[in-house]
Amino acid sequence: MKRFVQRALLGLAATVGLIDHELGFTAQVAAQEKIKIGFVFFLSGPGAAYGSHARDGAKLIVEALNAGKVPAPYDKVGFNGVQIEPVWADEAGGTQKQLAEYRRLVEREKVDMVIGYNSSADCNAIAPVAEELAVLTNFFHCGNPQLFEEIITKPEYSVRTAPHGTMDQVGAARYVVDRMPGVKSVAGINQNYSWGQDAWVEFKAAMTALKPDVAFKNEKFPSLGAGEYGAEISSLLSDPADVVFSSFWGGDADAFALQAKARGLPEKSKMVLTVGTGTVDTLAENAIVGSYLGARGPHGYLAKSSVLSDWFLREYQATYKRVPPLGAYAAAQGIFGIKAAYEKAANGKPGKQKTESVVGALRGLTFETANGFPITMALANGHQGIQATAYGTFAGWDKEKNAAIFRDIRIYPAECVNPPDGIKAVDWIKSGFKGAKC
């Protein structure tokens, strides 16, 4: 009996040793496991004025997540305990180059997912390929509503954790009417591709819904990346409107703001720039004082204080010696949205998760962002986010604090500036914002 017990104990010890060895091997494998993410931002050309900030924001977030230094609800290391390996790519070069680059990321780099793309044209081109290759692709900031209204009407692998651009135009129109109730005329200068064309159509529709007697004149559509706007500014000066609306972004927005200011256009017309805080980030005291500015959401100077947003502001300033620009906020929320979905899909299970499970977990999800305003994946069967937006008036530059001064900041709830699910953006605006909750 004694020998039997001794043998049993020896057998148990061996079994425990084997289990311990297997657990150690599993932990070692888990430690070597990585989630490889392709990040695609404009890193050269006029778009780099936006994309370089997105890269900086993404780099900060990835490093902090891998080190487990992000506050709750994102305090778990990496994605579900798995380290993130970033692969950086430049969005410059046009759609054909981006199609080839996307396939390179997927087929040669073997990325698990892609987060990126600011150009609406690139998003339109890439989305069908993402569906074909079955790769989770988060179009983190391109704004055209047609992406899920017309290009991919039943998305499976394409998602956008940011709101589309409709809220920019609706928010801008509401801000103009709130601040200038007697406005009588509006002109527009927008880039001649889907983003600029859609923005002008939506802003006109929103202004008409709010002020049916408003007049529109001087509709200008210079090419993307033109950089020189002398002829357009001369035309806008020859017959000035109360308001000049523009959805310019990146280097185009900076160049237009400088040239318009030098020619005195802001003295004739109120400047309304939907991505205008980017010009303040770049131009500082040379930005247009008194202009009405948005940030493609409540980013940057328009953000709200929270534990997470305060942490992001503090870490970005410590790392880059400046207030985080809107591109950095957009990249951060793109990562946080996928992380939230990834860990919801895991439901306590360790390690990497299937793409289909992550996309499924994202549908209808509400997640916290670095600007203090949550995003809800409410449109396009849960593949498209909505969020509140904000506009403010640029009142000057504080040289001592090296920061912008904004006044009259107004927040518009998500359900006030985004269409309900299943209704096209322009149709919703033309209906007089039916169902809006303001």
TISE-217089 format. One record per residue (C-alpha): residue in one letter; x, y, z. Coordinates in steps of 0.02 Angstrom, whole numbers, plus 50000, padded with zeros to 5 digits. Example, Ala and Ser with C-alpha at 12.3 -4.5 7.8 and 13.67 -1.06 7.14 Angstrom:
2
{aa = a	east = 50615	north = 49775	up = 50390} .
{aa = s	east = 50684	north = 49947	up = 50357} .
This chain:
438
{aa = m	east = 50000	north = 50000	up = 50000} .
{aa = k	east = 50143	north = 50115	up = 50046} .
{aa = r	east = 50230	north = 50081	up = 49878} .
{aa = f	east = 50066	north = 50115	up = 49787} .
{aa = v	east = 50050	north = 50284	up = 49871} .
{aa = q	east = 50232	north = 50326	up = 49831} .
{aa = r	east = 50205	north = 50280	up = 49647} .
{aa = a	east = 50045	north = 50383	up = 49642} .
{aa = l	east = 50135	north = 50532	up = 49715} .
{aa = l	east = 50278	north = 50512	up = 49591} .
{aa = g	east = 50153	north = 50501	up = 49449} .
{aa = l	east = 50062	north = 50655	up = 49510} .
{aa = a	east = 50226	north = 50751	up = 49522} .
{aa = a	east = 50270	north = 50701	up = 49344} .
{aa = t	east = 50098	north = 50753	up = 49284} .
{aa = v	east = 50111	north = 50920	up = 49372} .
{aa = g	east = 50284	north = 50945	up = 49297} .
{aa = l	east = 50215	north = 50905	up = 49123} .
{aa = i	east = 50069	north = 51025	up = 49146} .
{aa = d	east = 50187	north = 51159	up = 49211} .
{aa = h	east = 50298	north = 51131	up = 49058} .
{aa = e	east = 50149	north = 51142	up = 48941} .
{aa = l	east = 50084	north = 51300	up = 49026} .
{aa = g	east = 50256	north = 51377	up = 49012} .
{aa = f	east = 50265	north = 51331	up = 48828} .
{aa = t	east = 50090	north = 51406	up = 48799} .
{aa = a	east = 50140	north = 51566	up = 48889} .
{aa = q	east = 50299	north = 51574	up = 48784} .
{aa = v	east = 50200	north = 51556	up = 48623} .
{aa = a	east = 50075	north = 51688	up = 48682} .
{aa = a	east = 50220	north = 51805	up = 48722} .
{aa = q	east = 50287	north = 51785	up = 48545} .
{aa = e	east = 50116	north = 51812	up = 48466} .
{aa = k	east = 50088	north = 51983	up = 48385} .
{aa = i	east = 49942	north = 52075	up = 48306} .
{aa = k	east = 50012	north = 52155	up = 48150} .
{aa = i	east = 49923	north = 52316	up = 48099} .
{aa = g	east = 49952	north = 52412	up = 47938} .
{aa = f	east = 49937	north = 52599	up = 47970} .
{aa = v	east = 49912	north = 52705	up = 47813} .
{aa = f	east = 49929	north = 52893	up = 47833} .
{aa = f	east = 49985	north = 53037	up = 47721} .
{aa = l	east = 50169	north = 53051	up = 47762} .
{aa = s	east = 50223	north = 53157	up = 47612} .
{aa = g	east = 50147	north = 53291	up = 47501} .
{aa = p	east = 50011	north = 53416	up = 47553} .
{aa = g	east = 49917	north = 53283	up = 47652} .
{aa = a	east = 50065	north = 53261	up = 47770} .
{aa = a	east = 50009	north = 53417	up = 47864} .
{aa = y	east = 49870	north = 53302	up = 47926} .
{aa = g	east = 49940	north = 53127	up = 47909} .
{aa = s	east = 50103	north = 53154	up = 48003} .
{aa = h	east = 50002	north = 53201	up = 48157} .
{aa = a	east = 49896	north = 53044	up = 48137} .
{aa = r	east = 50055	north = 52940	up = 48131} .
{aa = d	east = 50122	north = 53026	up = 48287} .
{aa = g	east = 49959	north = 52994	up = 48380} .
{aa = a	east = 49953	north = 52812	up = 48325} .
{aa = k	east = 50135	north = 52784	up = 48373} .
{aa = l	east = 50103	north = 52855	up = 48547} .
{aa = i	east = 49948	north = 52747	up = 48573} .
{aa = v	east = 50028	north = 52586	up = 48509} .
{aa = e	east = 50181	north = 52608	up = 48621} .
{aa = a	east = 50073	north = 52650	up = 48772} .
{aa = l	east = 49957	north = 52501	up = 48742} .
{aa = n	east = 50103	north = 52381	up = 48723} .
{aa = a	east = 50173	north = 52446	up = 48888} .
{aa = g	east = 50002	north = 52437	up = 48974} .
{aa = k	east = 50006	north = 52623	up = 49015} .
{aa = v	east = 49838	north = 52680	up = 48944} .
{aa = p	east = 49700	north = 52717	up = 49072} .
{aa = a	east = 49540	north = 52614	up = 49084} .
{aa = p	east = 49446	north = 52555	up = 48988} .
{aa = y	east = 49602	north = 52523	up = 48882} .
{aa = d	east = 49721	north = 52471	up = 49020} .
{aa = k	east = 49743	north = 52292	up = 48957} .
{aa = v	east = 49908	north = 52267	up = 48866} .
{aa = g	east = 49902	north = 52278	up = 48675} .
{aa = f	east = 49745	north = 52202	up = 48603} .
{aa = n	east = 49679	north = 52073	up = 48727} .
{aa = g	east = 49852	north = 52050	up = 48802} .
{aa = v	east = 49936	north = 52027	up = 48632} .
{aa = q	east = 50071	north = 52150	up = 48578} .
{aa = i	east = 50039	north = 52262	up = 48427} .
{aa = e	east = 50165	north = 52267	up = 48286} .
{aa = p	east = 50138	north = 52422	up = 48177} .
{aa = v	east = 50181	north = 52428	up = 47992} .
{aa = w	east = 50183	north = 52607	up = 47924} .
{aa = a	east = 50134	north = 52655	up = 47747} .
{aa = d	east = 50118	north = 52821	up = 47654} .
{aa = e	east = 49948	north = 52864	up = 47580} .
{aa = a	east = 50022	north = 52987	up = 47454} .
{aa = g	east = 50027	north = 52942	up = 47270} .
{aa = g	east = 49847	north = 52916	up = 47214} .
{aa = t	east = 49723	north = 52773	up = 47212} .
{aa = q	east = 49818	north = 52654	up = 47097} .
{aa = k	east = 49970	north = 52661	up = 47208} .
{aa = q	east = 49862	north = 52635	up = 47362} .
{aa = l	east = 49778	north = 52482	up = 47287} .
{aa = a	east = 49950	north = 52405	up = 47258} .
{aa = e	east = 50009	north = 52458	up = 47431} .
{aa = y	east = 49856	north = 52382	up = 47514} .
{aa = r	east = 49886	north = 52215	up = 47430} .
{aa = r	east = 50068	north = 52224	up = 47483} .
{aa = l	east = 50018	north = 52251	up = 47665} .
{aa = v	east = 49896	north = 52104	up = 47659} .
{aa = e	east = 49987	north = 51979	up = 47548} .
{aa = r	east = 50171	north = 52013	up = 47586} .
{aa = e	east = 50172	north = 52096	up = 47758} .
{aa = k	east = 50032	north = 51978	up = 47817} .
{aa = v	east = 49948	north = 52112	up = 47922} .
{aa = d	east = 49799	north = 52057	up = 48028} .
{aa = m	east = 49706	north = 52220	up = 47994} .
{aa = v	east = 49727	north = 52393	up = 47918} .
{aa = i	east = 49688	north = 52561	up = 48000} .
{aa = g	east = 49705	north = 52713	up = 47891} .
{aa = y	east = 49654	north = 52818	up = 47740} .
{aa = n	east = 49603	north = 52998	up = 47744} .
{aa = s	east = 49562	north = 53027	up = 47561} .
{aa = s	east = 49383	north = 52984	up = 47514} .
{aa = a	east = 49443	north = 52929	up = 47342} .
{aa = d	east = 49564	north = 52805	up = 47421} .
{aa = c	east = 49429	north = 52737	up = 47537} .
{aa = n	east = 49311	north = 52712	up = 47391} .
{aa = a	east = 49444	north = 52617	up = 47295} .
{aa = i	east = 49509	north = 52511	up = 47440} .
{aa = a	east = 49343	north = 52457	up = 47518} .
{aa = p	east = 49295	north = 52331	up = 47382} .
{aa = v	east = 49468	north = 52253	up = 47394} .
{aa = a	east = 49454	north = 52241	up = 47583} .
{aa = e	east = 49292	north = 52146	up = 47560} .
{aa = e	east = 49370	north = 52034	up = 47427} .
{aa = l	east = 49521	north = 51991	up = 47535} .
{aa = a	east = 49418	north = 51977	up = 47695} .
{aa = v	east = 49531	north = 52092	up = 47794} .
{aa = l	east = 49466	north = 52202	up = 47935} .
{aa = t	east = 49497	north = 52379	up = 47871} .
{aa = n	east = 49454	north = 52530	up = 47976} .
{aa = f	east = 49438	north = 52685	up = 47866} .
{aa = f	east = 49480	north = 52791	up = 48016} .
{aa = h	east = 49442	north = 52964	up = 47949} .
{aa = c	east = 49388	north = 52982	up = 47767} .
{aa = g	east = 49221	north = 53069	up = 47773} .
{aa = n	east = 49116	north = 53030	up = 47619} .
{aa = p	east = 48946	north = 52956	up = 47667} .
{aa = q	east = 48942	north = 52865	up = 47499} .
{aa = l	east = 49068	north = 52738	up = 47564} .
{aa = f	east = 48927	north = 52638	up = 47643} .
{aa = e	east = 48780	north = 52719	up = 47554} .
{aa = e	east = 48838	north = 52674	up = 47378} .
{aa = i	east = 49012	north = 52593	up = 47367} .
{aa = i	east = 48991	north = 52450	up = 47494} .
{aa = t	east = 48808	north = 52441	up = 47544} .
{aa = k	east = 48825	north = 52278	up = 47641} .
{aa = p	east = 48996	north = 52288	up = 47722} .
{aa = e	east = 49071	north = 52137	up = 47808} .
{aa = y	east = 49253	north = 52182	up = 47835} .
{aa = s	east = 49253	north = 52371	up = 47802} .
{aa = v	east = 49216	north = 52482	up = 47952} .
{aa = r	east = 49233	north = 52666	up = 47996} .
{aa = t	east = 49250	north = 52704	up = 48181} .
{aa = a	east = 49238	north = 52891	up = 48144} .
{aa = p	east = 49079	north = 52983	up = 48093} .
{aa = h	east = 49065	north = 53027	up = 47909} .
{aa = g	east = 49072	north = 53208	up = 47852} .
{aa = t	east = 48887	north = 53246	up = 47857} .
{aa = m	east = 48901	north = 53301	up = 48037} .
{aa = d	east = 49035	north = 53427	up = 47985} .
{aa = q	east = 48920	north = 53514	up = 47863} .
{aa = v	east = 48765	north = 53505	up = 47973} .
{aa = g	east = 48863	north = 53565	up = 48124} .
{aa = a	east = 48939	north = 53708	up = 48024} .
{aa = a	east = 48769	north = 53764	up = 47960} .
{aa = r	east = 48694	north = 53759	up = 48134} .
{aa = y	east = 48840	north = 53857	up = 48204} .
{aa = v	east = 48828	north = 53990	up = 48067} .
{aa = v	east = 48641	north = 54013	up = 48097} .
{aa = d	east = 48667	north = 54015	up = 48286} .
{aa = r	east = 48802	north = 54148	up = 48274} .
{aa = m	east = 48740	north = 54244	up = 48121} .
{aa = p	east = 48549	north = 54233	up = 48123} .
{aa = g	east = 48540	north = 54370	up = 47991} .
{aa = v	east = 48652	north = 54280	up = 47865} .
{aa = k	east = 48592	north = 54311	up = 47686} .
{aa = s	east = 48724	north = 54242	up = 47567} .
{aa = v	east = 48851	north = 54100	up = 47561} .
{aa = a	east = 48996	north = 54060	up = 47444} .
{aa = g	east = 49100	north = 53901	up = 47439} .
{aa = i	east = 49274	north = 53844	up = 47392} .
{aa = n	east = 49303	north = 53656	up = 47402} .
{aa = q	east = 49420	north = 53528	up = 47326} .
{aa = n	east = 49363	north = 53454	up = 47161} .
{aa = y	east = 49337	north = 53273	up = 47212} .
{aa = s	east = 49208	north = 53176	up = 47310} .
{aa = w	east = 49251	north = 53250	up = 47481} .
{aa = g	east = 49239	north = 53431	up = 47425} .
{aa = q	east = 49090	north = 53406	up = 47310} .
{aa = d	east = 48990	north = 53310	up = 47441} .
{aa = a	east = 49033	north = 53438	up = 47576} .
{aa = w	east = 48966	north = 53583	up = 47472} .
{aa = v	east = 48806	north = 53490	up = 47424} .
{aa = e	east = 48772	north = 53448	up = 47606} .
{aa = f	east = 48814	north = 53621	up = 47673} .
{aa = k	east = 48699	north = 53702	up = 47544} .
{aa = a	east = 48560	north = 53582	up = 47588} .
{aa = a	east = 48584	north = 53611	up = 47775} .
{aa = m	east = 48586	north = 53801	up = 47757} .
{aa = t	east = 48429	north = 53793	up = 47648} .
{aa = a	east = 48340	north = 53686	up = 47778} .
{aa = l	east = 48386	north = 53809	up = 47917} .
{aa = k	east = 48374	north = 53972	up = 47816} .
{aa = p	east = 48265	north = 53946	up = 47661} .
{aa = d	east = 48296	north = 54123	up = 47597} .
{aa = v	east = 48487	north = 54112	up = 47597} .
{aa = a	east = 48571	north = 54145	up = 47428} .
{aa = f	east = 48719	north = 54044	up = 47358} .
{aa = k	east = 48851	north = 54114	up = 47243} .
{aa = n	east = 49030	north = 54087	up = 47190} .
{aa = e	east = 49048	north = 53899	up = 47197} .
{aa = k	east = 49233	north = 53861	up = 47170} .
{aa = f	east = 49311	north = 53688	up = 47148} .
{aa = p	east = 49501	north = 53697	up = 47128} .
{aa = s	east = 49593	north = 53532	up = 47108} .
{aa = l	east = 49656	north = 53434	up = 47258} .
{aa = g	east = 49831	north = 53494	up = 47302} .
{aa = a	east = 49821	north = 53651	up = 47193} .
{aa = g	east = 49907	north = 53758	up = 47324} .
{aa = e	east = 49878	north = 53922	up = 47232} .
{aa = y	east = 49706	north = 54006	up = 47247} .
{aa = g	east = 49733	north = 54182	up = 47182} .
{aa = a	east = 49599	north = 54173	up = 47047} .
{aa = e	east = 49470	north = 54097	up = 47165} .
{aa = i	east = 49504	north = 54225	up = 47301} .
{aa = s	east = 49488	north = 54367	up = 47174} .
{aa = s	east = 49319	north = 54300	up = 47123} .
{aa = l	east = 49263	north = 54283	up = 47304} .
{aa = l	east = 49318	north = 54463	up = 47336} .
{aa = s	east = 49231	north = 54532	up = 47182} .
{aa = d	east = 49059	north = 54486	up = 47247} .
{aa = p	east = 49081	north = 54449	up = 47432} .
{aa = a	east = 48958	north = 54337	up = 47524} .
{aa = d	east = 48920	north = 54345	up = 47710} .
{aa = v	east = 49001	north = 54175	up = 47731} .
{aa = v	east = 49135	north = 54078	up = 47637} .
{aa = f	east = 49124	north = 53892	up = 47671} .
{aa = s	east = 49270	north = 53773	up = 47641} .
{aa = s	east = 49305	north = 53590	up = 47678} .
{aa = f	east = 49490	north = 53606	up = 47630} .
{aa = w	east = 49608	north = 53500	up = 47734} .
{aa = g	east = 49796	north = 53475	up = 47753} .
{aa = g	east = 49914	north = 53584	up = 47653} .
{aa = d	east = 49772	north = 53651	up = 47545} .
{aa = a	east = 49684	north = 53723	up = 47698} .
{aa = d	east = 49845	north = 53803	up = 47761} .
{aa = a	east = 49885	north = 53881	up = 47592} .
{aa = f	east = 49709	north = 53947	up = 47566} .
{aa = a	east = 49701	north = 54023	up = 47741} .
{aa = l	east = 49866	north = 54114	up = 47718} .
{aa = q	east = 49822	north = 54179	up = 47545} .
{aa = a	east = 49645	north = 54229	up = 47595} .
{aa = k	east = 49710	north = 54323	up = 47746} .
{aa = a	east = 49843	north = 54413	up = 47644} .
{aa = r	east = 49712	north = 54470	up = 47518} .
{aa = g	east = 49588	north = 54529	up = 47651} .
{aa = l	east = 49450	north = 54404	up = 47614} .
{aa = p	east = 49409	north = 54374	up = 47800} .
{aa = e	east = 49372	north = 54560	up = 47815} .
{aa = k	east = 49233	north = 54541	up = 47685} .
{aa = s	east = 49165	north = 54368	up = 47728} .
{aa = k	east = 49156	north = 54258	up = 47882} .
{aa = m	east = 49268	north = 54107	up = 47852} .
{aa = v	east = 49192	north = 53938	up = 47897} .
{aa = l	east = 49316	north = 53794	up = 47886} .
{aa = t	east = 49255	north = 53620	up = 47933} .
{aa = v	east = 49433	north = 53555	up = 47958} .
{aa = g	east = 49494	north = 53726	up = 48011} .
{aa = t	east = 49577	north = 53686	up = 48177} .
{aa = g	east = 49712	north = 53604	up = 48070} .
{aa = t	east = 49759	north = 53776	up = 48004} .
{aa = v	east = 49779	north = 53837	up = 48182} .
{aa = d	east = 49889	north = 53687	up = 48223} .
{aa = t	east = 50003	north = 53734	up = 48077} .
{aa = l	east = 49990	north = 53923	up = 48063} .
{aa = a	east = 49969	north = 53971	up = 48247} .
{aa = e	east = 49960	north = 54161	up = 48260} .
{aa = n	east = 49947	north = 54173	up = 48069} .
{aa = a	east = 49779	north = 54082	up = 48068} .
{aa = i	east = 49623	north = 54185	up = 48031} .
{aa = v	east = 49557	north = 54266	up = 48189} .
{aa = g	east = 49367	north = 54266	up = 48199} .
{aa = s	east = 49346	north = 54116	up = 48086} .
{aa = y	east = 49222	north = 53978	up = 48130} .
{aa = l	east = 49317	north = 53815	up = 48141} .
{aa = g	east = 49280	north = 53630	up = 48158} .
{aa = a	east = 49395	north = 53481	up = 48181} .
{aa = r	east = 49302	north = 53334	up = 48100} .
{aa = g	east = 49231	north = 53304	up = 48273} .
{aa = p	east = 49262	north = 53376	up = 48446} .
{aa = h	east = 49451	north = 53357	up = 48434} .
{aa = g	east = 49598	north = 53462	up = 48490} .
{aa = y	east = 49545	north = 53628	up = 48564} .
{aa = l	east = 49363	north = 53570	up = 48558} .
{aa = a	east = 49388	north = 53411	up = 48662} .
{aa = k	east = 49307	north = 53377	up = 48831} .
{aa = s	east = 49400	north = 53334	up = 48991} .
{aa = s	east = 49397	north = 53152	up = 49049} .
{aa = v	east = 49523	north = 53034	up = 49127} .
{aa = l	east = 49566	north = 52964	up = 48954} .
{aa = s	east = 49566	north = 53130	up = 48861} .
{aa = d	east = 49671	north = 53214	up = 48996} .
{aa = w	east = 49796	north = 53071	up = 48987} .
{aa = f	east = 49808	north = 53084	up = 48797} .
{aa = l	east = 49832	north = 53273	up = 48803} .
{aa = r	east = 49965	north = 53258	up = 48937} .
{aa = e	east = 50061	north = 53117	up = 48851} .
{aa = y	east = 50054	north = 53197	up = 48679} .
{aa = q	east = 50117	north = 53363	up = 48746} .
{aa = a	east = 50257	north = 53277	up = 48842} .
{aa = t	east = 50309	north = 53179	up = 48687} .
{aa = y	east = 50286	north = 53306	up = 48547} .
{aa = k	east = 50288	north = 53473	up = 48642} .
{aa = r	east = 50121	north = 53531	up = 48572} .
{aa = v	east = 49932	north = 53512	up = 48589} .
{aa = p	east = 49879	north = 53356	up = 48491} .
{aa = p	east = 49807	north = 53405	up = 48320} .
{aa = l	east = 49646	north = 53331	up = 48254} .
{aa = g	east = 49737	north = 53196	up = 48155} .
{aa = a	east = 49813	north = 53127	up = 48315} .
{aa = y	east = 49641	north = 53115	up = 48396} .
{aa = a	east = 49569	north = 53029	up = 48243} .
{aa = a	east = 49707	north = 52898	up = 48242} .
{aa = a	east = 49685	north = 52868	up = 48429} .
{aa = q	east = 49498	north = 52838	up = 48413} .
{aa = g	east = 49527	north = 52722	up = 48264} .
{aa = i	east = 49639	north = 52613	up = 48372} .
{aa = f	east = 49529	north = 52622	up = 48527} .
{aa = g	east = 49374	north = 52571	up = 48429} .
{aa = i	east = 49456	north = 52412	up = 48363} .
{aa = k	east = 49534	north = 52373	up = 48534} .
{aa = a	east = 49364	north = 52388	up = 48619} .
{aa = a	east = 49285	north = 52272	up = 48491} .
{aa = y	east = 49432	north = 52150	up = 48497} .
{aa = e	east = 49419	north = 52128	up = 48685} .
{aa = k	east = 49230	north = 52117	up = 48681} .
{aa = a	east = 49247	north = 51978	up = 48552} .
{aa = a	east = 49374	north = 51888	up = 48661} .
{aa = n	east = 49252	north = 51882	up = 48808} .
{aa = g	east = 49391	north = 51830	up = 48925} .
{aa = k	east = 49474	north = 51708	up = 48804} .
{aa = p	east = 49662	north = 51744	up = 48789} .
{aa = g	east = 49758	north = 51780	up = 48630} .
{aa = k	east = 49715	north = 51829	up = 48453} .
{aa = q	east = 49534	north = 51829	up = 48393} .
{aa = k	east = 49452	north = 51791	up = 48227} .
{aa = t	east = 49419	north = 51940	up = 48114} .
{aa = e	east = 49235	north = 51897	up = 48097} .
{aa = s	east = 49214	north = 51896	up = 48286} .
{aa = v	east = 49296	north = 52067	up = 48303} .
{aa = v	east = 49185	north = 52143	up = 48168} .
{aa = g	east = 49032	north = 52065	up = 48248} .
{aa = a	east = 49079	north = 52138	up = 48417} .
{aa = l	east = 49100	north = 52311	up = 48339} .
{aa = r	east = 48920	north = 52318	up = 48276} .
{aa = g	east = 48818	north = 52431	up = 48389} .
{aa = l	east = 48965	north = 52456	up = 48507} .
{aa = t	east = 48989	north = 52619	up = 48603} .
{aa = f	east = 49170	north = 52654	up = 48649} .
{aa = e	east = 49266	north = 52792	up = 48737} .
{aa = t	east = 49381	north = 52907	up = 48640} .
{aa = a	east = 49530	north = 53021	up = 48672} .
{aa = n	east = 49423	north = 53177	up = 48650} .
{aa = g	east = 49301	north = 53137	up = 48790} .
{aa = f	east = 49151	north = 53104	up = 48677} .
{aa = p	east = 49097	north = 52922	up = 48647} .
{aa = i	east = 49069	north = 52849	up = 48474} .
{aa = t	east = 48926	north = 52729	up = 48439} .
{aa = m	east = 48932	north = 52612	up = 48289} .
{aa = a	east = 48753	north = 52652	up = 48239} .
{aa = l	east = 48747	north = 52660	up = 48049} .
{aa = a	east = 48777	north = 52540	up = 47903} .
{aa = n	east = 48729	north = 52388	up = 48006} .
{aa = g	east = 48850	north = 52440	up = 48142} .
{aa = h	east = 48998	north = 52472	up = 48028} .
{aa = q	east = 48987	north = 52663	up = 48036} .
{aa = g	east = 49008	north = 52771	up = 48190} .
{aa = i	east = 48919	north = 52928	up = 48247} .
{aa = q	east = 48978	north = 53056	up = 48374} .
{aa = a	east = 48938	north = 53230	up = 48437} .
{aa = t	east = 49029	north = 53371	up = 48350} .
{aa = a	east = 49087	north = 53544	up = 48400} .
{aa = y	east = 49124	north = 53713	up = 48322} .
{aa = g	east = 49210	north = 53864	up = 48395} .
{aa = t	east = 49276	north = 54036	up = 48349} .
{aa = f	east = 49464	north = 54059	up = 48338} .
{aa = a	east = 49500	north = 54213	up = 48445} .
{aa = g	east = 49689	north = 54222	up = 48432} .
{aa = w	east = 49852	north = 54144	up = 48489} .
{aa = d	east = 49917	north = 54144	up = 48668} .
{aa = k	east = 50106	north = 54161	up = 48646} .
{aa = e	east = 50143	north = 54128	up = 48829} .
{aa = k	east = 50049	north = 53962	up = 48829} .
{aa = n	east = 50091	north = 53926	up = 48647} .
{aa = a	east = 49910	north = 53878	up = 48618} .
{aa = a	east = 49756	north = 53938	up = 48525} .
{aa = i	east = 49614	north = 54033	up = 48605} .
{aa = f	east = 49440	north = 53974	up = 48559} .
{aa = r	east = 49277	north = 54056	up = 48610} .
{aa = d	east = 49093	north = 54017	up = 48589} .
{aa = i	east = 49120	north = 53830	up = 48576} .
{aa = r	east = 48956	north = 53740	up = 48544} .
{aa = i	east = 48926	north = 53553	up = 48553} .
{aa = y	east = 48797	north = 53470	up = 48440} .
{aa = p	east = 48739	north = 53296	up = 48497} .
{aa = a	east = 48770	north = 53148	up = 48383} .
{aa = e	east = 48585	north = 53124	up = 48346} .
{aa = c	east = 48571	north = 53308	up = 48299} .
{aa = v	east = 48703	north = 53307	up = 48161} .
{aa = n	east = 48704	north = 53127	up = 48097} .
{aa = p	east = 48565	north = 53044	up = 47996} .
{aa = p	east = 48467	north = 52897	up = 48066} .
{aa = d	east = 48517	north = 52724	up = 48008} .
{aa = g	east = 48452	north = 52676	up = 47836} .
{aa = i	east = 48427	north = 52855	up = 47772} .
{aa = k	east = 48548	north = 52935	up = 47650} .
{aa = a	east = 48632	north = 53089	up = 47720} .
{aa = v	east = 48574	north = 53212	up = 47588} .
{aa = d	east = 48395	north = 53145	up = 47593} .
{aa = w	east = 48393	north = 53168	up = 47782} .
{aa = i	east = 48456	north = 53347	up = 47770} .
{aa = k	east = 48330	north = 53390	up = 47634} .
{aa = s	east = 48190	north = 53318	up = 47743} .
{aa = g	east = 48227	north = 53455	up = 47868} .
{aa = f	east = 48330	north = 53337	up = 47980} .
{aa = k	east = 48181	north = 53224	up = 48015} .
{aa = g	east = 48206	north = 53133	up = 48180} .
{aa = a	east = 48353	north = 53241	up = 48235} .
{aa = k	east = 48376	north = 53257	up = 48423} .
{aa = c	east = 48452	north = 53427	up = 48461} .
